[in-house]
Amino acid sequence: MTAAPVTPSGPDGARAGLLRRGLRLEYLTVGWNLVEGVVAVAAAVAAGSVALLGFGIDSFVESASGSVLIWRLLAERRAADHEAVERLERRAGRLVAVSLFLLAAYITVDASLALWNRERPIFRVPTPNEPSPGDGEKVRKLVGSVGVTGLEPVTSSL
């Protein structure tokens, strides 16, 4: 089954239905990514895992990108001018690109500092009752610096 071509001129007929469907999908995506990010950051703090923290931050970046797309779809639904929609499309693309660039910059700086400080991974299996041997203090400091509070830190006697 193929869909009939849809004109970008305005939110009438099939285009309005596609916009509603796109908005529902974006709302679901943003909600999922926010939950995923909170769980991943909490797990990163508990386990002292920089990898989990990166996963959580990426979820928040994806949520921000999804929010930009929601803004763009809502604006298209209100706009009657094709050129206005095109301007919104370009602006939304730039905002998403900036958010992804900021994530890449963070990862680059963090990896560069780890290399500069000659940080080495710890290769051992913890006993069942032992906290993770990861660099939990680094994770807790980073999470604390962006305003996440209320999580019990894991202390290690390593």
C-alpha positions in Angstrom: 0.0 0.0 0.0 1.5 3.3 -1.0 0.5 6.7 0.4 -0.6 9.5 -1.9 1.9 12.4 -2.2 1.3 15.1 0.3 1.9 18.7 -0.4 3.9 20.7 2.2 1.6 23.8 1.8 -0.5 23.4 4.9 -1.9 21.1 7.6 -4.9 19.9 5.7 -6.2 16.4 5.0 -3.5 13.8 5.0 -0.8 16.2 6.1 -2.7 17.0 9.3 -2.9 13.3 10.1 0.8 12.8 9.5 1.6 15.8 11.8 -0.6 14.3 14.6 1.1 10.9 14.2 4.5 12.5 14.2 3.8 14.5 17.3 2.5 11.4 19.1 5.7 9.5 18.2 7.9 12.4 19.3 6.1 12.8 22.7 6.5 9.0 23.3 10.2 9.2 22.3 11.0 12.2 24.5 9.2 10.6 27.5 11.1 7.3 27.0 14.4 9.1 26.7 13.8 11.1 29.8 13.1 8.0 31.8 16.0 6.2 30.3 18.3 9.1 31.1 17.2 9.3 34.7 17.7 5.6 35.2 21.1 5.6 33.5 22.4 8.5 35.5 21.2 7.0 38.8 22.8 3.7 37.8 26.0 5.5 36.9 26.2 7.2 40.2 25.5 4.0 42.1 28.0 1.9 40.0 30.6 4.6 39.4 30.4 4.0 35.7 31.4 6.7 33.2 30.0 4.6 30.4 26.5 4.6 32.0 26.8 8.3 32.6 27.6 8.9 28.9 24.6 6.8 28.0 22.4 8.8 30.3 23.7 12.2 29.0 23.1 10.9 25.5 19.5 10.1 26.4 19.0 13.7 27.6 20.6 15.0 24.3 18.1 12.8 22.4 15.3 14.3 24.5 16.4 17.8 23.7 16.5 16.9 20.0 13.1 15.3 20.2 11.8 18.5 21.9 13.1 20.6 19.0 11.3 18.3 16.6 8.1 18.6 18.6 8.5 22.4 18.5 9.0 22.2 14.7 6.0 19.9 14.1 3.7 22.2 16.3 5.0 25.2 14.4 4.3 23.5 11.0 0.8 22.6 12.2 0.1 26.3 12.9 1.9 27.7 9.9 0.2 28.3 6.5 3.2 29.6 4.7 5.5 27.0 3.0 8.5 29.3 3.3 7.9 29.7 7.1 7.9 25.9 7.4 11.2 25.7 5.5 12.8 28.2 7.8 11.6 26.3 10.8 13.0 23.1 9.3 16.4 24.7 8.9 16.4 26.2 12.4 15.3 22.8 13.9 18.1 21.1 12.1 20.7 23.5 13.4 19.4 23.2 17.0 19.6 19.4 16.8 23.1 19.6 15.2 24.3 21.9 18.0 23.1 19.5 20.7 24.9 16.6 19.1 28.0 18.7 18.7 28.0 19.6 22.4 27.7 15.9 23.3 30.6 15.1 21.0 32.7 18.0 22.5 32.0 16.6 26.0 33.1 13.1 25.0 36.2 14.5 23.3 37.2 16.6 26.3 36.5 13.8 28.8 38.5 11.2 26.7 41.4 13.7 26.2 41.6 14.4 29.9 41.6 10.7 30.7 44.5 10.2 28.2 46.3 13.2 29.5 46.0 12.0 33.1 47.0 8.5 32.0 43.9 7.0 33.5 43.8 3.2 33.1 40.8 1.0 33.3 40.6 -1.5 36.1 40.4 -5.1 34.9 39.1 -7.3 37.7 35.9 -8.8 38.8 34.4 -7.5 42.1 33.2 -9.9 44.7 29.4 -10.1 45.1 29.2 -7.6 48.1 31.9 -5.2 46.8 31.0 -1.9 45.2 32.1 -1.3 41.6 35.8 -0.4 41.3 35.1 2.2 38.6 35.9 5.9 39.0 32.7 6.6 40.9 34.1 9.8 42.4 34.5 11.3 39.0 31.0 10.4 38.1 29.6 11.8 41.3 31.4 15.1 40.9 30.2 15.4 37.3 26.6 14.6 38.1 26.7 16.9 41.1 28.1 19.7 38.9 25.0 19.5 36.6 22.6 19.6 39.5 21.5 16.0 40.1 21.1 15.6 43.8 19.4 13.2 46.2 21.2 10.1 45.2 23.1 8.1 47.8 26.8 7.8 46.8 28.5 4.5 46.8 31.7 4.5 48.8 34.4 2.0 48.2 37.2 0.9 50.5 39.5 -0.1 47.6 
